[in-house]
Every structure is written in structure tokens, then in C-alpha cells.
């Protein structure tokens, strides 16, 4: 990704996500619903979400080795994937960042846990962050 686009994407991700909490799940694909935060409450009139289409893993600490291939991720069925994501419910997002070369997404929580979403998928976008407007 070009540096200018990476910088812009990083700013948007931080604005939408930092201070939010995982407050729900949409059951069409793995879509995480985020709460509003102090930083975006007055500017976003809608539901912020993270849609996950690729492999992901939750690390207990910020000290971890980044998986390089899909084979290094757990092979969750849909129920296991939702169960894993539910472990992060109501935890506050304190940081979010993109990998510099690959669109891997790192979401850091106040508990020290990190949700790592792999930036590759054969058929779909690996992940999306957006907002549904009322």
C-alpha cells in the first residue's frame, strides 16, 4: 500500500475504532458491531462495524509473532469464530493499526489482548471497517 494511503487509512481506523467497545455481532458473515466513543460520538450517526472475511487470531499479549500464512491460523467453524470474538465483548479498543506492506489489521484492547486479522483472502476483501447510517 502506498504510504499516503496507509497514513490516511490509519487515521480513519483510529477515528472510528479507538475508545469503542465490541458491543454486538451481526449474523450475516462475521461482522462485529462497535459502540460509539468520546472521539466519534458527535460526528458518526450510525453503527460502526468491522467485517471479517479472512482468518483471525486473538493474542493474549502484544508480544506475538505475526502469522505469515493461512495455515498458521486456527481453522474455526462459524460457531467457534463467533465464540472467539465474543471473548472480546465490552473490551475497549485502545489502538488499531495496519501492517505496513500487507493489509493485516491489528486491534489492541485495554486488556492487552490483540485481535489480528490476516490481510489476505482468495475471494473477498479480508476485512472492512465502516458505518451504517441511520
N, C-alpha and C positions, 0 to 999 in steps of 0.2 A: 504494500500500500504506500502511496506517495506520502511523504512526511506532512505536507499541508493537510491532506485529507485525514491522516491519522490524528493530527492535532485537533482538528475540528470535531471528528468523531469522539475523541476523548472528552472534549468539553461538553458535548451533548450528553454522553453517557453519564458523566459526573452530575450534570444538572438534573437529569431525570431520576437517577438512582440513589445518590448519596443522601442519607438521612431517612430513606424509605425502609419499610419492613415488608417481608413477604407476608401477605395477608390472605392469599387465596390461590386457587388453581382453576383454570378453565379446562374442561374435559374434552376439548377438541384439539388433539395434539397436546404436547406438554407446554402449557402456557401458564407462567407464574404471574400473579397479579400483585402489584406493589401498592403500598399506601402512599398517600401524599407526604411530603416532608416540609419542614420550615422553608427550605430553599425554593421549592417549586409550587407551593400551595396557591399562591396568588396568580400564577401565570398559566397553570395547566388546568383546564376544565374538562377532565376526562380521566379514564383509567389507564395508568401506566402499566405496561406488561413486558415480560421477557418471554419470547417464544423459543423453545429449544428443539431443534431438529437433528442434532448430532449427538455424539457421545459426550458424557459429562462425568465428573467425579468430584466428590466433596472431600477436601483435605482438612484434617483437624488443626492444622497449624500452617503458618505462612511459609514454613520451611519444607519444600517438597520439590521433587524432580518433575519437570514438565513432561508428560507423556508425548511421545513423538509419532505414534501410530495408533490407529483404532484398536488394534489388538491389545494394547496396554490398558484399555478401559474395561470396566465391568460390563458384561453383556446383560443389562437389565431387561426384563419384560416390562410391559407398561405398568403393571402394578408395583413392581419393585422400583421403577423410576419415580413414580409418584410418592412412594413411601420415603425414598431418599430425600426428595425435595421437601417433603413435609417436615423433615427433621430441622429444616431451617426456618420454619414458620415463626413469625413475630420477631425474628432477629434483625437487628438494624444493619443496613449496608453502610459501611464506613469508607469504602473506596471501591473503585471499579477502574479497570484499565484494559487496554488492548495490547496484545503482543505486537512487537514492532514490525515483524515481517509477515506473520501468519495471523489471520483474524481470530486467534484464540481470545476468549473473553475470560477475565479474572474478576470475580466479585468477592470482596472482602467483607466479613461480618464482624460485629463488635465482640463476638466470642473468640475471635482468632481463626475461625474456620474460613475456608476459601472454596467457592464454587468455581470450578474450572470447566469451561465449555469449549470443546475441541472445535477448531476453526475450519474443519473440512467436512463436507458431506457430498456423496456422489450425485444425489438427485435434487437436493434442496439447499437453500441458504442454511448455514449451520445454526444461526440464531438471529433473532431480531429483537430490538428494543423499540417500543413505540408507545403511542397513546390512542385509545379510542375516545372520540369526543362525543359529548352528550348532545 
